[in-house]
Amino acid sequence: MFYLNSAIVEDAGDTGYSPIFREMGRKLGPFDVSAIPIGAYEPRWFMRHHYVSPEEALRIHLDVASKKSVAIIIGARSFLPMNT
């Protein structure tokens, strides 16, 4: 969490979904903006601890009571086989 001008910004960093986000929202929220890592989230069995899926990103957005959210990731790679 950090302040940008007068906005309260939540940056989840690289993370999988966890109930801790509900606690963050309850104790620290609401947030003006949340940066949520939707990256190489497939296959779930392998990536679920590292990146959230789009559905989990929505849960985080709601859990932390964010007014707005943006999906972030830098240098995402796909671990799925290519269909060629």
C-alpha positions in Angstrom: 0.0 0.0 0.0 1.2 3.5 -0.8 0.0 7.0 -1.4 0.1 8.7 -4.7 -0.9 12.3 -4.3 -4.1 11.9 -2.3 -5.0 8.4 -3.6 -4.5 5.2 -1.6 -3.0 2.6 -3.9 -2.8 -1.1 -3.2 -0.1 -3.1 -5.1 -0.6 -6.8 -4.7 2.8 -7.7 -6.3 3.2 -11.2 -7.6 0.7 -13.3 -5.7 -1.9 -16.0 -5.9 -5.3 -15.5 -4.4 -5.6 -15.6 -0.6 -8.2 -14.7 2.0 -5.7 -12.2 3.3 -7.2 -9.8 0.8 -10.5 -9.7 2.6 -8.6 -8.8 5.8 -6.7 -6.1 4.0 -9.9 -4.6 2.7 -11.5 -4.7 6.2 -8.4 -3.3 8.0 -6.9 -0.9 5.4 -9.5 -0.3 2.7 -11.2 1.0 0.8 -8.5 1.7 -1.8 -8.7 4.2 -4.6 -6.7 2.0 -7.0 -5.5 -1.6 -6.9 -2.7 -3.0 -9.1 -3.5 -6.7 -9.5 -1.1 -9.2 -11.1 -2.9 -11.1 -13.9 0.0 -12.8 -15.6 0.9 -16.3 -16.8 -1.8 -17.8 -14.7 -2.2 -21.1 -16.6 -1.8 -24.0 -15.9 -3.5 -23.3 -12.6 -1.9 -26.3 -10.8 1.5 -24.7 -11.4 0.8 -21.0 -11.3 -1.9 -20.5 -8.7 0.6 -19.5 -6.0 2.3 -16.9 -8.3 -0.4 -15.1 -10.3 -4.2 -14.7 -10.1 -6.7 -15.6 -12.8 -9.1 -13.0 -14.1 -11.8 -14.4 -11.8 -9.5 -14.2 -8.8 -8.5 -10.6 -9.7 -12.2 -9.7 -9.5 -12.4 -11.3 -6.1 -9.3 -9.3 -5.0 -10.9 -6.1 -6.3 -14.1 -6.7 -4.3 -12.2 -8.0 -1.2 -10.0 -4.9 -0.8 -13.0 -2.6 -1.6 -11.1 -0.9 -4.4 -12.8 1.9 -6.4 -10.7 1.0 -9.5 -8.3 -1.8 -10.4 -5.8 -2.3 -13.1 -4.3 -5.6 -14.3 -0.5 -5.5 -14.2 2.4 -7.8 -15.1 5.7 -7.2 -16.8 7.3 -9.8 -19.1 4.5 -12.4 -18.8 5.1 -15.7 -20.5 2.7 -18.4 -21.4 3.4 -21.9 -20.1 0.7 -23.4 -22.3 1.6 -25.5 -25.3 1.2 -23.5 -28.5 -1.5 -24.6 -31.0 0.3 -24.5 -34.4 
